[in-house]
Amino acid sequence: MAVAQQFEALNDYETASYYHKRCLDVSVEAKHAEGEAKAYQGLGICEEKVLNIFEAMNYLETALEKAVDAAKPRIEKEISRELVRVYQVIAIDFQEREEFDRALEYFEKCLEASKRANDKEKEAECYQRIGLIYEKLGDLEKAIA
């Protein structure tokens, strides 16, 4: 992991991803769920940095599953913070393109991840953005809720 993180610090995400994949291979072979979670997390961060946002989301969601399986709440919280950022980027993009159903889908995921990360500020922001979308759609009852 440390070698991958050094390459991340140098903004060499291709090489960092290579080392995260090696860590993943070793973790899978050793049946080390925490190592798998951290490797998937590293891969997700690298993909996000090169703007492959959906690939980043997939890696981070897998990382979260592995952290939950390994019963590692600290890592779950850390990965959830990463997911909040990724979901929010996706949701805002859909909102800007006026694809409100998709925007709501990802703001809901963002909300869930915010709760898991215990990030009250992001949680409130998600509620606000969800409410604004419902207002734009003319559903004032849901917007108020």
C-alpha positions as CSV (number, residue, x, y, z in Angstrom):
1,M,0.0,0.0,0.0
2,A,2.7,2.4,0.9
3,V,4.4,2.2,-2.5
4,A,1.0,2.9,-4.2
5,Q,0.5,5.9,-2.0
6,Q,3.9,7.3,-2.9
7,F,3.0,7.2,-6.6
8,E,-0.4,8.8,-5.8
9,A,1.5,11.6,-4.1
10,L,3.4,12.0,-7.4
11,N,0.1,12.1,-9.3
12,D,1.2,8.9,-11.1
13,Y,-2.1,7.2,-10.8
14,E,-1.4,4.5,-13.4
15,T,1.6,3.2,-11.4
16,A,-0.3,3.6,-8.2
17,S,-3.2,1.5,-9.6
18,Y,-0.7,-1.2,-10.6
19,Y,0.5,-1.4,-7.0
20,H,-3.0,-1.3,-5.6
21,K,-3.9,-4.2,-7.9
22,R,-0.8,-6.2,-6.6
23,C,-2.0,-5.5,-3.1
24,L,-5.5,-6.7,-4.0
25,D,-4.0,-9.9,-5.5
26,V,-2.0,-10.7,-2.4
27,S,-5.0,-9.9,-0.1
28,V,-7.3,-12.1,-2.1
29,E,-4.8,-15.0,-2.0
30,A,-4.3,-14.5,1.7
31,K,-8.1,-14.1,2.3
32,H,-7.4,-10.8,4.0
33,A,-10.7,-8.8,3.7
34,E,-9.3,-5.6,5.2
35,G,-6.4,-5.6,2.7
36,E,-8.9,-6.1,-0.1
37,A,-11.0,-3.2,1.1
38,K,-8.0,-0.9,1.3
39,A,-6.8,-2.0,-2.2
40,Y,-10.2,-1.4,-3.7
41,Q,-10.3,1.9,-2.0
42,G,-7.0,2.9,-3.5
43,L,-8.1,1.8,-6.9
44,G,-11.2,3.9,-6.5
45,I,-9.3,7.0,-5.5
46,C,-6.9,6.6,-8.5
47,E,-9.9,6.2,-10.9
48,E,-11.5,9.3,-9.4
49,K,-8.3,11.3,-9.9
50,V,-8.2,10.5,-13.6
51,L,-11.9,11.4,-13.8
52,N,-13.2,7.8,-14.3
53,I,-16.0,8.6,-11.9
54,F,-18.2,5.5,-12.5
55,E,-15.2,3.2,-12.2
56,A,-14.2,5.0,-9.0
57,M,-17.7,4.4,-7.7
58,N,-17.6,0.7,-8.5
59,Y,-14.3,0.2,-6.8
60,L,-15.3,2.2,-3.7
61,E,-18.6,0.3,-3.4
62,T,-16.7,-3.0,-3.5
63,A,-14.3,-1.6,-1.0
64,L,-17.2,-0.7,1.3
65,E,-18.6,-4.3,1.0
66,K,-15.2,-5.7,1.9
67,A,-14.9,-3.4,4.9
68,V,-18.4,-4.4,6.1
69,D,-17.5,-8.1,5.6
70,A,-14.3,-7.6,7.6
71,A,-16.2,-5.7,10.4
72,K,-13.9,-2.7,10.1
73,P,-16.0,0.3,11.1
74,R,-13.1,2.8,10.8
75,I,-12.4,1.7,7.3
76,E,-16.2,1.7,6.4
77,K,-16.4,5.3,7.6
78,E,-13.3,6.3,5.6
79,I,-14.6,4.7,2.4
80,S,-18.0,6.2,2.9
81,R,-16.4,9.6,3.0
82,E,-14.9,8.9,-0.4
83,L,-18.2,7.6,-1.7
84,V,-20.0,10.8,-0.6
85,R,-17.7,12.8,-2.8
86,V,-18.1,10.5,-5.8
87,Y,-21.9,10.2,-5.5
88,Q,-22.2,14.0,-5.2
89,V,-20.1,14.6,-8.3
90,I,-22.3,12.2,-10.3
91,A,-25.6,13.6,-8.8
92,I,-24.7,17.2,-9.6
93,D,-23.8,16.2,-13.1
94,F,-27.2,14.6,-13.6
95,Q,-28.9,17.6,-12.0
96,E,-27.1,20.0,-14.3
97,R,-28.3,17.9,-17.3
98,E,-31.8,18.1,-15.9
99,E,-31.9,14.3,-15.5
100,F,-33.6,14.7,-12.2
101,D,-34.6,11.0,-11.6
102,R,-30.9,10.0,-11.9
103,A,-29.8,13.0,-9.8
104,L,-32.2,11.9,-7.0
105,E,-30.9,8.4,-7.2
106,Y,-27.3,9.5,-6.6
107,F,-28.2,12.1,-4.0
108,E,-30.0,9.4,-2.1
109,K,-26.9,7.2,-2.3
110,C,-24.8,10.3,-1.2
111,L,-27.2,10.7,1.7
112,E,-26.8,7.1,2.8
113,A,-23.0,7.3,2.6
114,S,-23.1,10.6,4.5
115,K,-25.0,8.9,7.3
116,R,-22.5,6.0,7.3
117,A,-19.6,8.5,7.4
118,N,-21.3,10.4,10.2
119,D,-20.9,13.6,8.1
120,K,-23.8,15.8,9.3
121,E,-22.8,18.7,7.0
122,K,-22.9,16.6,3.8
123,E,-26.1,14.9,5.0
124,A,-27.8,18.3,5.4
125,E,-26.5,19.3,1.9
126,C,-27.9,16.2,0.4
127,Y,-31.3,16.8,2.0
128,Q,-31.2,20.4,0.7
129,R,-30.3,19.3,-2.9
130,I,-33.0,16.6,-2.8
131,G,-35.6,19.1,-1.7
132,L,-34.6,21.6,-4.4
133,I,-35.0,18.9,-7.1
134,Y,-38.5,18.0,-5.8
135,E,-39.4,21.7,-5.7
136,K,-38.2,22.0,-9.4
137,L,-40.3,19.0,-10.2
138,G,-43.3,20.6,-8.6
139,D,-43.7,18.1,-5.8
140,L,-43.8,20.6,-2.9
141,E,-44.9,18.0,-0.3
142,K,-41.7,15.9,-0.9
143,A,-39.6,19.1,-1.1
144,I,-40.8,20.2,2.3
145,A,-40.2,16.8,3.8
